[in-house]
Amino acid sequence: MIGEPRTHVAECASTQLLLGPDDPEGAIATTDHQTDGRGRLGRRWVDAPATAVMMSVLLRPPADRRAPELSLVAAVAVALAVDDATGLAAQIKWPNDVLLAERKVAGILAEMKGEMVVVGIGVNVNQTSEQLPVDAKVEPASLRTLDGVVRDRETVLAGVLHRLDRCYAAWLESGLAALHEELTARDFLHGRRVGAGDAVGIAAGIDLAGRLELETASGRVQVESGEIVLDPNPSAAESPAAATSSKGT
């Protein structure tokens, strides 16, 4: 069961560093404040103390499952938990952001460590507008700034763990196909013009391997990972080369 055992500290550099090979699958680490929180592509995750849900979970996926898909598994789980908490419909911005009213309320960072994967999850819960970063790539929000409700963070955490436990079990059973309907329904990028590396095109969906599909001037390409730019400069190259060769998480 995801969520046990739990390690909680008042402050740490990053919850990603609190779990290791001696911990069982499903173990989590939580904190009230990270001093060196990390997002994808080396970005920092900034939080105001005691306002967000910040956790990492240790998973040991079997060899027949693609570990990079866990970012999307976690994104679906967090989106469902945000729905539960707010009564609103959350969206997923491939590959690892959760949006509400087109603003980022949560992010996921999945890191391979040997045969295990440590999935970091941050959910903005009770921040005020003044406590949110001003230089974010996607305009941030908290659940509080969107509906004015101050929530118990432990209740939000429990909701995330409940949804993640179910989504992970479904993924273990059937792969990303088990969650593909939710992914498709929540796909924020679908139909939008985006850039990914040197590839520019219209986002056409997320495939069963978790790759972003783009319709480009050269045909349809699959993007494994990388920086996504909304409405890129029309002069940008529309070559599929970077997209088809991109690797990593």
C-alpha positions as CSV (number, residue, x, y, z in Angstrom):
1,M,0.0,0.0,0.0
2,I,1.4,3.4,-1.0
3,G,1.9,5.6,2.0
4,E,3.4,3.2,4.5
5,P,5.9,3.6,6.1
6,R,6.0,7.4,6.3
7,T,9.0,9.6,7.2
8,H,8.1,13.2,8.0
9,V,10.5,16.0,8.8
10,A,9.8,19.7,9.4
11,E,12.3,20.8,6.9
12,C,14.7,19.2,4.4
13,A,16.6,20.0,1.2
14,S,14.3,17.7,-0.8
15,T,12.1,14.8,0.0
16,Q,13.7,13.0,-3.0
17,L,16.8,12.5,-0.8
18,L,14.9,11.0,2.2
19,L,14.2,7.6,0.5
20,G,16.7,4.9,-0.4
21,P,17.2,1.3,-1.4
22,D,16.5,0.0,2.1
23,D,13.0,1.4,2.1
24,P,10.1,-0.8,0.9
25,E,7.9,-0.1,-2.1
26,G,5.2,2.4,-1.1
27,A,7.3,4.2,1.5
28,I,6.8,8.0,1.5
29,A,8.7,11.0,2.8
30,T,6.9,14.3,3.5
31,T,8.0,17.7,4.8
32,D,6.6,21.1,5.7
33,H,9.3,22.9,3.8
34,Q,12.0,22.2,1.2
35,T,15.1,24.4,1.0
36,D,16.3,22.9,-2.3
37,G,13.2,21.5,-3.9
38,R,13.6,20.4,-7.5
39,G,11.5,20.2,-10.6
40,R,12.2,18.9,-14.1
41,L,15.1,20.1,-16.2
42,G,17.0,21.4,-13.1
43,R,14.4,23.9,-12.1
44,R,13.7,24.8,-8.5
45,W,10.5,24.0,-6.7
46,V,9.8,27.0,-4.4
47,D,7.4,26.7,-1.5
48,A,6.2,28.8,1.4
49,P,6.6,26.8,4.7
50,A,3.5,24.8,5.8
51,T,1.4,25.7,2.8
52,A,1.9,22.8,0.3
53,V,1.8,19.1,0.1
54,M,5.4,18.0,-0.6
55,M,6.1,14.3,-0.7
56,S,8.1,11.6,-2.4
57,V,7.1,8.0,-2.9
58,L,9.4,5.0,-3.6
59,L,8.2,2.6,-6.3
60,R,9.8,-0.6,-7.7
61,P,8.2,-1.1,-11.1
62,P,8.6,-4.5,-12.8
63,A,10.9,-4.8,-15.7
64,D,8.0,-5.2,-18.2
65,R,6.7,-1.7,-17.4
66,R,8.2,1.6,-18.8
67,A,9.3,3.5,-15.7
68,P,9.2,6.9,-17.4
69,E,5.4,6.4,-17.6
70,L,5.2,6.9,-13.8
71,S,5.3,10.7,-14.2
72,L,1.9,10.4,-16.1
73,V,0.6,7.8,-13.6
74,A,1.3,10.3,-10.8
75,A,-0.1,13.2,-12.8
76,V,-3.4,11.3,-13.3
77,A,-3.6,10.5,-9.6
78,V,-2.9,14.1,-8.5
79,A,-5.4,15.4,-11.0
80,L,-8.1,13.1,-9.6
81,A,-7.2,14.1,-6.1
82,V,-7.4,17.8,-7.0
83,D,-10.9,17.1,-8.5
84,D,-11.9,15.4,-5.2
85,A,-10.6,18.4,-3.2
86,T,-12.1,21.2,-5.2
87,G,-15.0,19.8,-7.3
88,L,-13.3,21.3,-10.3
89,A,-11.8,19.5,-13.3
90,A,-8.0,19.4,-13.3
91,Q,-5.9,19.1,-16.5
92,I,-2.6,17.5,-17.2
93,K,0.1,19.4,-19.2
94,W,2.4,16.7,-20.6
95,P,4.5,15.3,-19.1
96,N,4.2,16.2,-15.4
97,D,2.2,19.3,-14.6
98,V,-1.3,19.5,-13.1
99,L,-3.3,22.6,-14.0
100,L,-6.6,24.0,-12.7
101,A,-8.1,27.0,-14.6
102,E,-5.0,26.8,-16.8
103,R,-2.7,27.5,-13.9
104,K,-0.2,25.1,-12.4
105,V,-1.2,23.7,-9.0
106,A,1.0,20.7,-8.9
107,G,4.2,19.2,-10.4
108,I,5.8,15.7,-10.5
109,L,9.4,14.7,-10.7
110,A,10.2,11.0,-11.3
111,E,13.8,9.9,-10.8
112,M,15.3,6.5,-11.6
113,K,17.6,5.3,-8.8
114,G,18.9,1.9,-9.8
115,E,15.9,-0.4,-10.0
116,M,13.6,1.9,-8.0
117,V,11.8,5.1,-9.0
118,V,11.4,8.0,-6.5
119,V,8.4,10.1,-7.5
120,G,8.3,13.6,-6.1
121,I,4.9,15.3,-5.9
122,G,4.3,18.9,-4.9
123,V,0.7,20.3,-4.6
124,N,0.1,24.0,-4.0
125,V,-2.7,24.0,-1.3
126,N,-2.8,27.1,0.9
127,Q,-0.4,29.6,-0.6
128,T,-1.6,33.2,-1.0
129,S,-1.0,34.9,-4.3
130,E,2.0,36.7,-2.7
131,Q,3.6,33.4,-1.8
132,L,3.6,31.9,-5.3
133,P,6.6,32.3,-7.6
134,V,6.5,35.2,-10.1
135,D,8.9,33.8,-12.7
136,A,7.3,30.4,-13.4
137,K,7.1,29.0,-16.9
138,V,3.4,28.3,-16.4
139,E,1.4,30.7,-14.2
140,P,1.1,29.1,-10.8
141,A,-1.9,29.0,-8.5
142,S,-2.8,27.2,-5.3
143,L,-6.1,25.6,-4.5
144,R,-6.7,28.4,-2.1
145,T,-6.1,31.2,-4.7
146,L,-8.6,29.5,-7.0
147,D,-11.5,29.0,-4.7
148,G,-10.7,30.8,-1.4
149,V,-10.8,27.7,0.7
150,V,-8.0,27.0,3.3
151,R,-7.6,23.2,3.5
152,D,-6.1,20.7,5.9
153,R,-3.0,19.5,4.0
154,E,-3.1,16.1,5.6
155,T,-6.5,15.6,4.1
156,V,-5.2,16.6,0.6
157,L,-2.2,14.3,1.1
158,A,-4.5,11.4,2.0
159,G,-6.5,12.0,-1.2
160,V,-3.3,12.0,-3.3
161,L,-2.1,8.7,-1.7
162,H,-5.5,7.1,-2.2
163,R,-5.6,8.0,-5.9
164,L,-2.0,7.1,-6.4
165,D,-2.4,3.7,-4.9
166,R,-5.3,2.9,-7.3
167,C,-3.6,4.4,-10.3
168,Y,-0.3,2.6,-9.7
169,A,-2.2,-0.7,-9.2
170,A,-4.0,-0.2,-12.5
171,W,-0.8,0.6,-14.3
172,L,0.9,-2.5,-12.9
173,E,-2.0,-4.6,-14.2
174,S,-2.5,-3.1,-17.7
175,G,0.1,-0.4,-18.3
176,L,-0.8,3.1,-19.4
177,A,-3.8,1.8,-21.3
178,A,-5.6,1.6,-17.9
179,L,-5.3,5.3,-17.5
180,H,-5.3,6.5,-21.1
181,E,-9.0,7.6,-21.1
182,E,-8.3,9.9,-18.1
183,L,-5.1,11.2,-19.8
184,T,-6.9,11.9,-23.0
185,A,-9.8,13.7,-21.3
186,R,-7.4,15.9,-19.3
187,D,-4.8,16.6,-22.0
188,F,-4.2,20.3,-21.8
189,L,-2.0,20.5,-24.8
190,H,-4.3,18.7,-27.2
191,G,-5.0,20.8,-30.3
192,R,-2.5,23.5,-29.3
193,R,0.5,24.5,-31.3
194,V,3.6,23.6,-29.4
195,G,7.3,23.3,-29.8
196,A,9.4,20.4,-28.5
197,G,13.1,20.8,-29.2
198,D,13.3,21.4,-33.0
199,A,9.9,20.0,-33.6
200,V,6.9,22.3,-33.9
201,G,3.3,21.2,-34.6
202,I,-0.1,20.6,-33.2
203,A,-0.4,18.4,-30.1
204,A,-2.4,15.4,-31.2
205,G,-2.5,13.4,-28.0
206,I,-0.5,11.1,-25.7
207,D,0.1,7.6,-26.9
208,L,0.0,4.4,-25.0
209,A,3.8,4.7,-24.3
210,G,3.3,8.1,-22.7
211,R,4.8,10.0,-25.6
212,L,3.4,13.3,-26.8
213,E,2.3,13.1,-30.4
214,L,2.8,16.1,-32.7
215,E,1.4,16.7,-36.1
216,T,4.2,18.6,-37.9
217,A,4.8,19.8,-41.4
218,S,6.9,16.6,-41.9
219,G,4.2,14.3,-40.5
220,R,3.4,12.9,-37.0
221,V,6.2,12.5,-34.5
222,Q,6.4,11.2,-31.0
223,V,8.2,13.2,-28.3
224,E,9.8,11.2,-25.5
225,S,10.7,14.1,-23.2
226,G,11.9,17.7,-23.2
227,E,10.9,21.3,-22.9
228,I,7.4,22.1,-24.2
229,V,6.8,25.7,-25.5
230,L,3.3,26.9,-26.1
231,D,2.6,28.8,-29.3
232,P,6.3,28.8,-30.4
233,N,7.8,31.3,-32.9
234,P,6.4,30.5,-36.4
235,S,9.9,30.7,-37.8
236,A,11.0,27.8,-35.6
237,A,12.1,24.7,-37.5
238,E,9.5,22.0,-37.9
239,S,11.8,19.1,-38.1
240,P,10.9,15.8,-36.3
241,A,14.5,14.9,-35.6
242,A,14.8,16.1,-32.1
243,A,11.5,14.6,-31.1
244,T,12.0,11.1,-32.3
245,S,15.5,10.9,-30.8
246,S,14.7,12.6,-27.4
247,K,15.3,10.4,-24.4
248,G,15.2,10.7,-20.6
249,T,12.6,11.6,-18.0
